[in-house]
Amino acid sequence: MAMAVAVAPPLGLRALQAPSGLGLWLWVVACLGWLLGVAWQWQSVNLAPAAWLLGSVLLGGWGVVAVAWLEWRGPGHGSGPGRRLALLLVLGLAAAVLAWGSTGWRASQVLAQRWPERLQGRDVWAVLRLEGLPQPLAPVRSQGAPPRWRLDAAVLRWEGVQPEPGWRLPEHVSLYADWPAPQAPRAGQTWRMRLRLHAPDGLSNPGVNSGTRASFGRGVRALGQLRPGADSLQPAGEGGSEDDAPGWQDRIDRWRQGVREAILQRVPSAREAGVLTGLAVGDQAAIASGDWEVLRRTGVAHAVSISGAHVAMLGSLCAALTRRLWSRSSRLCHWLPAPTAALWVAVLGAAAYALASGGGVPAQRTVWTMALMSALRLLGSAWPWPLVWLLCATLVTVWDPFALMQAGFWLSFVAVAVLMSAGARSMEVGVAGDPGQSANLHGVHGVWHWLRGEAMALWHTQRLVSLALMPLSLVCFQQVSLVGMVANLVAVPIFGALITPLALAGTVFPQAWDLAAACTGLAFQGLQWLSDLPVAVWATPRPPLWVAIAAVLAAFALALPGPWRWRSLALPFLVPLLCLPEPWRVLPQPASGQFAAIAMDVGQGTSVLVRTAQHSLLFDTGASLPAGGDMGARVVLPVLQALGVRRLDTLLISHQDNDHVGGALSVVRGVPVDVLRSSLPQEHPLLHRPPGKAPDGAPALPHQPCVAGQAWTWDGVRFEVLHPTQADLQSRQSLSTNALSCVLRVQAAGGQSLLLTGDIEAPQEQALLARLPAERLRSTVLVVPHHGSRTSSTPAFLAAVQAQEAVIQAGRRNRYGHPSPPIVARYAALGVHVDATPACGAWLWQSDGRWGQGRCWRAQTRRLWDEAPATEVP
C-alpha cells in the first residue's frame, strides 16, 4: 500500500511550484528569450569580440537576477499592468542577451583552436586518446590491405608543434586510419600517432549539410589521416600500455564497442546486425546507407534510432519493476514511498540508457522531461504543457547550445509538443505520470478492449505526429514519406515493443539477438515493399526560411485540438511549401530561350546541372570515394532534390575517369534518366544493363555516344557537342581518357553561352581551334578544362573562347595541385573573373543576366563554423 507523505519542498525546489499569472508568463518569456538568443547567435556570420560576449553574459545575467528578485519581493512594490509588462520585456531581453553571449563564448572556445596553415601537408606527431566509437569502413580494398577506420580522438599532447600567435592548437581531431596494429582500435586507448592534418572544410551545396557544421558541433578543429607505416602508431598509455581507459565516458564507449562486436559476431546478416547495434548502443553508422534509404522512404527511421520513446520505455520498465519489488519491503516503504522510488529509478534508468546510447538530442530531451515531470509530481505541482515543453527545450540548449542546429532537435520537440497538446496517450509523455500502472487484462473481453484501446491510441498518435512533422521533414530533408503513417502503424509496435527490448536483453542473454534478427528481417521485407512503391515519397524544392516557418506553424495548428473551422484557416500556409512557386526556388527555372547552370562543389571532380524552361541536363557526376560512397549520392542527388529536379532528360558523362563518372550509378538509381550520352567504352559497367530492370535495381538507359556535330534545341536553347570526333572514338586505344572528353556548348536565345570542357588538354584545344571558327567556341562562361591543370587552358584557346567568367571545379588541397597558379594568373591577365569551388562552394549562374556574375553558395550561407572564403582563387 502506497504511503502518502506530505513533504515541504526545499528552498531550491520552490521555483517548481505551479506558477500562475505573472509567474507563469515570466517562465515562458525567459525560456523563449533564451531559445531566441541561442538561435540569434547561430545565425551570425562572424563572432563578436570577446569583450562583447563577456559583457552580454554579465548584463543578461544581471537582468535575469534583477527580475527574479523583483518578482520574489512580490506585488507590494507596484503591481499594475505597466510593471508586469516591463518585467516581461526586461526578462525576455535579458535572457536573449545572456543566451547570445554565453553561446558565443562557448563557440569562441572552439573557434580559438586552429591548425596552422604552415603545417598543411606535413607530418606531425601527437599523443591521442580515442573517443566515442571507432567506426570501421568497408570500401573495396586491395588484398592484404589493413582495415580502414574513422576515429575521433582527444589530443593529450602535441610533439614539436607550435600554434600560431593568438591561437590554440586543436584539442580534438577526426581521422581516417588504415590500422596497422593486429587488434582493432578501442575507445579510450591512448596512442602516439604520426598524422597529416588540415583545417575542417566541407562541401557547400544547396540541400547538403555542411561537413564543417558537424565537425564544429563535436569540437573537432582538425581533420586528416594516420600516415601509412607500422612506425606511425605507437602505444602511449599509462605505464606503456595502449589499453588505458582513463575516464568513465571511455569505459561506457568501450562497453558499447564490445556490445557492437558481440552483435556482429552473432548475427550474420549485416542489415539485421546494423539495426540491432543501432538500437542497443546507438551506433547508427552500423546501418548501411541503402537500409537507411528504405527507412527514410517509409518514414520509420526514428524506430531504429535511440529515440525518446525507447528511452522512456526503458524508464517505464525500470519504474514498474522497482515499484513491484520496493512495495514488498515495509522498511523501504517507510523510508521512501514506492511510487517516489519508482519515479527516480525511472529517471536514472533512462539517463543510463541515454548515456549508453550516445546521448543524442531525443534521448536528452526525454531524460530532462522525465526528471522535470518527476520533480513536479513529488511537489504536487501541475504545470501547463507548453511550459514543461519550453523548459525542457531550454535545458537541452543550456547543456548543448549546438543542439538547436540539429534536425533531430526540431523533429523531436515538435512531435512531443503535438502529443502533449492533444493529450495523446504516449509512454514518452506520460512515463513520469504514473509509473508501473498496468492495464486490467482479466478475461478475453478485457484483453480485447485493451488491444482496441492501444490500437486506437497508436492510430491517433501516428496521425497527429505525421501531420505535424510533414512540413518539418520537407524543410529539413526536402522529402516526406507518403506511406509513413501506414508503415509506422506496424513498425512502431514491432520495433518499439519487440525488437528494441530484445536488442537490449541480448546484452545479458545473447540468444535474444537471434529472435530480434529474425523479426528485423521480416519487418524489412515489408518496409522494402513499401519503399519500392512509386508514391512512397513526396519531394519538394528547398523553401525560403519564411515559407518553412509558416508551414511548420500551420501544421502544428492543424494538429492541435479544437474546432476544424478554425484549424482549417492554417491550410493556405501549407500550399507554398507543397507547391513552391518558381521565383521562390534556389535556382528558378528559366524562361523560354534562357538557361540556368549550377557547378556543384563535389571536391576533386566535375558535376554541372544545366536547366532550361522544361528540360534538365547533368554533365558528369563527381567521384566515388576511397572511404566508401560517392558524390552522386552525397551531393548530386540532394542538390537535384533541393532544386526541384525530379527527372533528367540527359545525363552526359564526359569520359571514364572516376572523378567524372564515379557517382553515375547512384544518380541513375535515384532519379529517372531518359538518355545517357558519353564517350565511355562499350565494356564500361554503366552501359552493360539488360532491358528493363537490372539485377542491382538500376534502370536500363538508352545510350548515345557523344560525337562532334550532334546538336539539339530545348525550349529555344541550343546544345552542341564539339568534341570528340568519330575518328577520336575509333582511335580510343591510342588516346588517353582525357583526350576523349565530351565538350558541350550551351547557348541561350540572347547569345549568352556556357562551355563545358571535361578534361581536355592542349592537343584537344588545338584540334578544336583547327576544326571550328572562333565564334563557335566563344562563350560567356567557361568551366575551366581539367580542373585548372597546367596541361590545359592554352593562350590560343582562351583567346578564342573570350570568356567573361570562369569556374574551376577542384578539391581543396588536392594532390594534383589544381588549379595551377600559372593557369590562374593566365585567366587573371585576360581579365576573366574566376571562381573556384573550394572557396566558392557551388556556383550558380543564369543566362538572362538577372544576377550579373555567378553566385557563390558558400558566401550566401556562411555561418560561424565555416572557414572564411578565400579572397582569391587558391
N, C-alpha and C positions, 0 to 999 in steps of 0.2 A: 504494500500500500504506500503510495507516494505521500511524502510528508510536505506540508505547506509551511514554509519558513519565511517570515517577514524580516527582511534584512534591509537596513538603511543603506542606501548607496554611498560608497566612499566619495570623498570630495572630488576626485578625478573623474568620477563617472556621472556627476550631476549634470554635466553638459548633455548627456544622452537622455535625460528626462524628456518626455514628449513636449516638443516645442509648440507654441501656438501664437497667433497674432504676429507681432513684430519679430519674436524669436524665430518663428518658422521662416519668415522671409529673410532674416539675416543669414540663416544657414544656406538657403537656396542661392542668395546673391553671392555669398562667399565662395560656394562651390563653382557657380557659373563664372565668376570673376577669375578664379584660379585656372579653370579649363581654357577660357579665352586667352589668358595671359600666356599659357604654355603654347597654344596654337599660334598666337601672335609672334612668339619668338621663333618658332619653326618655319614661319613664312619669310623670315628675314633672309636677305642675300649676303649681308656682311654682319659680323658680330660687332656689337658696340664695344667701346673701350672698357677695360676692367673697372675703372673708376665709376662709370655709369652703372654697370651691373651691380657693383657693391652698394652704390648709393640707392639703387632701386630696391635691393633686398632690405636695407635698413629703413628706407622710407615706407615701403609697403608693409614690412613687419610692424613698424611703429603704428601705422594706420589701423591694422587689424587689431592690435592690442588696445589701442585707444577706443575703438568702437566696442570691443568686448568689455572694457572697464566701464564705459558709459552705460551699456546695457545692464551690467551687473549692479550698478548703483540704483537702477530701477527708474520708474517714471516720475519720481519726485522732482527731478530737475528739468521739467518741461516734457510734456507727453503729447504735444499737438501733432497734426499731420506734417507740419514743416520739419519738426525734429526727426520724425520717423523716416521721412524721405531723405533728409540729409544723411542720417546714419546709413541707410541703404546705399546711397550713392558713394559715400566715402568708403564703405566696406568693399563694395564691388570694385572700385578703382584701386584700392589698396591691395586687394587680393590679386588683381590682374598684374599690377606692378611687381608685387612680390614674386608671382609665378614667372613673369617675364625675366626678372633679374636672376632668380635662382636657376631657372632653366638655362639662361645664357651663361651663367657662371659655370655650371656643370659642363656645358658644351665647350667652354673655353679651356677646361682642363684636358679635354680630348684634343681640341684643335691646337693646343700648345705643343703637342708632340708632332714632330716632323722628321721624315727620313731625309738626310742630307742629299741634295742633288749631286754633289761630287762623288757620292758612293753608288750612283746608278750604274749597274753593270759590273760592279766589283764584288769580290767575295769577302765576307766578314765572318767572324766567329762570335757566337753568343751562347750563353747557358740559358736553356729554356725549360719551363715546366709545362707539360701538355695539359690543356684544359678541355673540358667537355668530352664529347665522344669522338675519338678519331674515326673518320669516315673512309671506308675502303672504296676505291674506284675500280670500275671493271671495264675499261676500254679494251679495244683489240690491241694486244701487245705481242712483241716478238717472243719466241720460245726462250725460256730461261731468264727473261727479264724480271727484276724484283717487283713485287706488288706495289701499286701506287696508292697513296693515302692523301687525304686532305686533313690537315691538322691545324687546330688553334692552340696557341701557346702564350703563356706569360713570360716576359723576359726577366730573368733574375739578374743577369749581368751581361753587359756588352764588353767585348775584349778588343782594346785598341781602337775604339770608335769614339770620336768626339762629336758632340752636337754642334749645330750652327749657333752662333751667338744669339741669345734671346729665345732659344727653343730647347725642348727636351727631346731625347730620343724616344721612339715608340716603346710603350710598355706592354703592348700586345701585338702579336703578328699572326698572320694566317699563311699557311704553307701548303704547297704540293710537294710530296716526297716519294721518290722511288726508294722504298725502305730496304736498306741492305742488311739489317740485323735479322738473325734467324727467327726471333719472336716478334709478333705484331706489336706496334706501339700501344701503350695502355695509358689511360687517364692517370694523371698525377706523376708520371715518370719525369725524371729530370735528365736532360741530355745536353751535351756540348755539341753544337752543330756548326757546320760551315754553310753559310747561306748567301744567296744573292737576292736582294730585296729592291722594291720600288714603292713609291707612294701609292695609296689606293687610287685607282681610277676605274671608272665604269663606263660602259657604253651609254650613249644618250640618244634615245629614240622615243617617238610618241608611242604610248601604250606599253612601254617596257620599264620595269622598275630599275632604278639606278643601283648599280652594284656598290657605289660609294656610300649610299644611304644605309645599306645593310651593314657594311663594314663599320661605319661610324656608330651605328646603334650598338655594336658589340665592343666598341672602344678599340678597334683594330686600326692602326695607323701605318702599317707596312704589310705588303704582300710579297710573296716570292716563292722560292723553291729551295729545297735541300740540294746542295750540289752533289753530283754523282761521285761515287768512290767510297770504298769502305772506310777510309780515314776521315770522311766528312761527318761521322757520327760516333761520339764517344760518351760512355757513361759519365754522369756528373752528379749523381745523387749523394746524399749524406753518407760518409764512410765509403765512398767509391761505388755505391750501388745505384743502378739506374732505376730501381723499383721503389724509390722513395715517394710516398704519398703523404705530403705534409698537412693537408687540410681536410676538413670534413666534407667540403664540396667535392674534392678529388676522390674521396672514398665513396661518395654516392655515385659519382660518374664511373668509377671503376666497377662498382656493383652493377650499374646499368649496362656497362660493356660486357660483363660476364653473363648477364641475362640474354643480351643480344646474341652472343656467341653460342649459348646453350640452345636458343631457339633455332638458329641457323644450322646447328648440327643435328637437331632432332627432326626438323621439318624440311623435307627435301625440296618442296616447291618454293621457288624464290618469291612468288606472289603471296602465298599464304604466310611464309616466314616474315616477309616485309610488313604485312598488315599486323601480325601478332607482335612484332617488335615495336611498331608504332604505338599500339595500344598498351603494351606492358611498360615500356620505358620512354615513350615519347620520341623515339628516333624515326622521324618521318622521312629522313633521307633513305631509309631502308626500303621504302616503297618505290618501285620503278616508275619512271616518267609515264610509260604507257598505261600503267594501272592508275596513276593519278588522273590521267586524261579521262578514263572511264568514270572515276569517282566525281570529277568536276562536271562532266556532261550529264550525270544523273543527279547531281546536287546532294550527294551524300558524303562529300569529303570530310565534313565535320564528324561523321560517325566513326571514322577510322583515325581521328586525331584525339589527343587528350583534351577533350572539351570540358566545359563546365559541368555538363550532365554526368560525365564519367567521374569527375572529382566528387560531385555531390552524391552520386550513387554509392561510392565507397564510404563517404562520410555517413550516409544513412545506414549502411550495413554496420559500420562501427557503432553507431548510436544504438541500433536495435540490439546488437549483441551485448553492449555494455549495460543497457537498461535491464535486460533479462538476467544477466549474471549479478549485477550490483544489487538488484532487488532481493536476492537470496540471502544477503548478509544484513541483519538488523544493525550491526555495529557500523557498517559502512553507510547505511541509510541515515543513521543518527548523525554521523559526521558530515555527510553530504547527500542530499536527496538524489535518488536515482535519475530523475529527469535532468537535474543540473549536471550530474556526472556525464550523462549521455550526450548532452549538448557539447560539452568541452572535448570529450573524446571524439565526437564527430568532427569538430574543427581541427583538432590535432591530427586525426587520421587523414582528413582532406589535405591539410598542409603537408603532411609527409608524402602523400601521393603526388602532390603538385611539385615538390622538390625532386622526387624520384623520376618524374616525367619531364624534367627540364624547365619547369616554371614558366610556361607560356602565359600570354595575356588572359585567355579564357580561364585557365586554372587560377591565376592570381585573383581575377575578379570573383570567382566562386568562393575562394578562401576568405577574402575580405567580406563578401556578402554574408557568409555563414557566421563569421566572427561578430559582425555588427548585429545581425539578427539575434544571435545567441545572447549578446550583451543586453540588447533591448528586452528580450524575453525575461532575462533574470531580473531586470529592473522593473518589470511590469509596465514597460513603456511601449507605446504603439506610434510609430512614425508613418506618415503618408509615403506611399511607394516612390513618388518622384524624389523625395529627399533621400531615401535609402539608396536609390539608384545613382543620384548625383554624388553622394558622399563616397560611394564605392568607386565611381569613376575618378573622383579626385584622389582617393587614396592610391589607386593604381598609378596615376601620373605623378604623385609625390614620390612613390617608390622608384618609378622609372618614367621620366618625362617623355622619353622617346617612344613609349608605347602608343602615344596619341597618333603617331605617324604610321602605325601598322593597320592593315586592313582588318586583322583579327580583332582589334580593339573595337572598331565600329560595328562589325558584324555581331560580335558577342554582346555588346551593350544594347544595341538596337533590338536584338532578339529577346533578351531578358526584359527590356522595358515593355515590349508588347505583351509578354506573358504577365508581367506584374500589373499592367494597366487593365488587362482584360480579366484578371483573376483566374487565368487558366491553371489547370492542375499541372504542376511541374515539380518534379523531385528537386530540381536545381533551385527553384524559388522557395519551395516550402520545406526543405530539409531541416532547417533550423526551427520550423514552427512547432512540430510535434514529432520528434524522432521516435522511431520504434513503433509507431502506430501501425497496426496490421488490419487488413480487411477481414470482414466476417464472411468466412467461406463455408459455413455449415450447410451441408446438403447440396444437391445438384442445382437447386433453384438459386442458392446463394452464389455458387460458383458462376452460374450463367450471368447473374446480374453484375457480379464483379467484372467479368470479362467484357460484358457490354459497356459498362461504365468506363473501363480502361480504354476500350476501342474508341468510344466517343470522345474521350479526353484527348487521345492521341490525334484523332482527326481534327478536332478543334485547334489543338496546338499547332499542328503542321499547317493548317490553313492560315492561321494568323501569322506564323513565322514566315511562311513562303511569300505571303503578300507583302509583309513589311520589308523583307530582305531582297525582294526582286529588284527594286531600283538601286539599292546599295551594291548588289552584285554587278549590275550593269555599269555602275560608276567605277567600281574597283577593278573589274575584270573584263568589261565590255561584253559580257555574255551572261546568260542566266539559263538554268535548266528548265525546260517546259515539262519534263517528266519527273521533276524533283519531288513534287508532292506525293505522287504515286510511289516512287522509289522509297521515300522516307517512311511511308506507312509500313513498309516491310523491313527496311534496313534498320530503322531506329530500334525496334524491339529485338531484332536478331543480333545486331552489333552491341546494343546497349545492355540488354538483359541476358545475353547468352555468350557471345564471343568475348566481350571485354572481361566479364568475371572469370571465364575460363583462361584467358591470357594471363590474368593476374594470379589465378590459382596455380598456373603452371610454374610460377617462380618457386613454389613449395612442392607441388606434385607435378612433375614434367609430363605425366601421362595426359593431363588436361589439355596440353597443346595439341595432341593428336586429334581430339574431338573438335577443338577450336579450328584447326586447319581444315578439317572436313567441312565444317559449317561455313567457313570462309570461302572455300572453293565453290560450294553450292550457291552461296549468295552472289559471288562474282559472275556465275553463269547468267543469272537473271539480270544483273546490272549490265553485263556486256550486251545482252539482247536489247535492253532499253537504250543503251548508249548508241547502238547502231541504227536506231530509228532516225529517219530523215528529219523529223521535227523535234529531236531531243533537245536542241539548244536554239535559243534566240540571241542573236548578236546585234549590237548597236555600235556606232562610232563613239569615239571619246568625246564626252559632252563638255561644254564650258562649266566653270565652277558654279555659277548661279543656277544653271539648269539642274545640276546634280543636287544642290542643296534643296531646291524647290521640290524635286521629285522625291527625295528621301523623306522630307517632311510630309508630303502629300500621302505617301504610302503609309507612314506612321499614323496619320489622321484616319485613313481608311480602316486601319486595323483596330482603332480604339472602339470601345463600346459606345453605343448611342444611336439616335435615330439615323436611318440611312439617308434621309433627305438632307441632313446637314453634312454627313460624311461625304456624300456624292459631290459636294462642291469642290473637293480636292482632286477629282478626276482630271480636270483640264490641265493641272500642273504636271501630270504624268505624260501627257501627249508629246511634248518636245523631246523627252528622253527616249520614248519608244520610236518616234519618227523624227529624228533630228533634222531640221532644215539644213540644206547645203551651206548657206552662208555662215552657220554656226560651227561648222566642222573644222578640224585642224587644217586640212587641205581640201578646200571646197572643189567640187567637180567643176571643171572649167566650162565656159560657154562654147558653143559650136565654133569650130575654127581655131580654138586655143587648146593648150595642153598644160598640165602641171607635172612636176617631177620632184621626187624625193630621193636623194642619195643617202642611203641608210648607213648608220655607224655600225659596221659589222667587224670592226677590228681590221686585221690584215686580210682584206678580201674586197669583193665588189658586190653590190646589190642596189639596183636603181629601179624605182617604180615610175612609170610614165602613164598618166591618165588623160584621156580625152573626155568629151561630154558623155559618151556611152560605153567606152572601152577602156581596158587596162592591159598594160604590158609590163612584165617583170624581166629585167635584164640582169641575169646572174642571181645567185642565192647565198653567197658567202661560203665559209669553210665548214668542214667537220672538225671537231676539236680533239686533241690528244687525250684530254681528260674525260671524254665522252660527250655525247650530244653534238649539236651542230647549230649554226647560225640561222638555218631555216626555221627551226623550232623555237630558238631562243629570241630571235629578233624579227625575222621577216614576217612570220605568221602573226605575231602580236601587232606589228605595225599595220599590216593589211586590215586586221580587225579594228584597230583604233581609227583607221581612215575610212572604214565602212566599205572596203573592197571585199565582196563576197565571191568574186569569180575573176579568173584571169583569162582573157581572150588569147593571150600568147605568153608563153614562158620561153625566153630566149637565153640559152646558155652559150656564152661566147666561146669557151673551149674547155678542155677536160682537166685543167689544173684544179686542185682541191679547193683553193680559195675562191673559185668561181662556181663550182658545181657541187661542193660538199653538202650544202643544205637543200639540194633539189628534191631528194626523196621525201623529206619532211614536208616540203611545200606542196608536192602533188598529193600527199596523203591528207593534207589539212585544208586544201581549197580546190574546187573544181578548176581544171585547166583544159581549155579547148584544143590548143595546138602547142606542140613543142618544136621550136626551131633551134638548131645548134650546129656546131661543127664537130660533134662527138663522133668517134669511130663507131662502126657498126657493132663491135663487140662490147661496147660500154653497157654496164648493167641497166642504166636508165632506159635504154632503148629495147632491151630484151624482155618484153612483157607479153604474155598471151592475151588474146582478145578478152574483153570483159574484165573481171576482177583477177588480179594477180594473186599468187599464194600469200604474199605479205600484206595484201589488202590495198595496195596502190592501184589506181585505175590505169588501164592501158591508155597510152597517149598517141594520137597520130603525130608523126614526126616529119618535118621538112628540113633538109639541110639548108643552112643559111648560105646563100651564094650571091655574089655581087650582081646587081641588076634587079634583084627582087624588090618590088615596091608595092605598097597598098595605101589606101586612104581610109582613115576613120574620122568621121564627123568633121570633115574639112581639114584634117591634119594629115600630112604626108609622111610616111615611114619608108625609108630606103636603105637597103643593105648595100654597103660599099666594099666589103671585104669579108671572106676570102673569095677568090675566083674559083671556077670549076677546076682549072688546072692545079690550083693550090691543093684542093681536096684530093685530087687524084695522085698528087705527089706527097701525101702526108708522111710517108715513111722517111723521106729525106728532109723534112721540115720539123722544127720544134713545135711544141704545142702552142706557144705564144704566137708563132707565125700564122696560125690558123684562127686567131681570134676574130670573131664576128665584129664588124664595125657597123653601127646603126646611126643614121642621121634622122632626126625628127624635126619637121618644120611646120610652124603654125601658118594660118592663112595670112597673117600680117608680116611674115618674114622672120620672126624670131625663131631660133633653132637651137637644137641640142645635139652634140656629137658624143656618142658612146663608143669607146675605143677598145675596151678589153685590155689585153696585154700586148698590143702590137709594139714592135720595136723599130729601130731606124730603117732596116730594109723594107718593112711593110709600109712605113710612112713614105719612103721614096717611091715605092710602087704605086701608092695612091696618087701621089703628085704626078707621076708619069701617065697614069690612066685617066685622071679626071681633071677637068678645068678647076681653077681656084674657087669659082662660085659654088661648085658642088660640095666643097669642103667647108666653106665659110659658115661659121656658127656663132651664135650669141654666147653659148655656154659650152665649155669643153670639160668632159670628165677626163682628167689627165691620164694619158696612157701609162699602163704598167705601174700604177701607184706612185708615179713620180720617179721612176728609175732613171739612172743616167744613160740607159740604153735606148731611151725614147725621147720624145719632145725635141726633135731636131729643130734648129732655127728655121729651116725652109718650111717645115710642116706648120710650125706656129705662125709663120708669116702668112701662109695660105689660109689657115683657119680664122685668124684675126678675132679670136675670142675676146669678149669683154669681161667674162668671168670664167674661172676655172675652179673645179673642186677635186681634191685629192682624197681618195679613199685608201687609208692605210692604217695599220695598227700602231698604237703608241709604243715606242721603244722596240719596234720590230727588229729582228735580227738581220734584215736586209739593208737597213739604213735608209728606208724610204720615208719621205721623199729626199732625194739627193739635194744638198744645199746648192750646188751649181745650177741644177734644174730650176729650183725655186727662184734663184736670182735671175735666171733667164726670163721667166714669166714676169718678174717684177720690172725688169728692164724694158719690157714691151708694154708696160702699163696695165697688165692684166690683174684684176683683183682675184686673189687666190684664197680659198678657204680649204682647210684640211680637217677631216673628221675627228682626229684626236683632240683638237681644241674646239671644233665647231659642233661635234655631235652630228646628228642627221642634218642634212642640208636641204632646204625646201625652196622651190622656185616656181613661179607662174609666168607663162609666156606673155600674158596680157600686160605685164609691167606694173600691176597694181601694188606690188611690194617694192618695186625698184630692183635692188640687188637681192640675191638669195638670202634666206634667213637661216640662222644657226639655232638649232633646237636647244643646245646646251645654254646659250645665252638667255633664251626665253624662260628656261625652267630652273636656272641655277638656284641652289639653296646653300645653307651654311656648310653642309657636309661635302659639297662639290669642290674640287680643286679649281682655283681661278683659271679661266680660259687663257691660253697663251695670247699675247698681243700680236704675235706674228706666227707664220707657219713654221713648225718645228723643223 
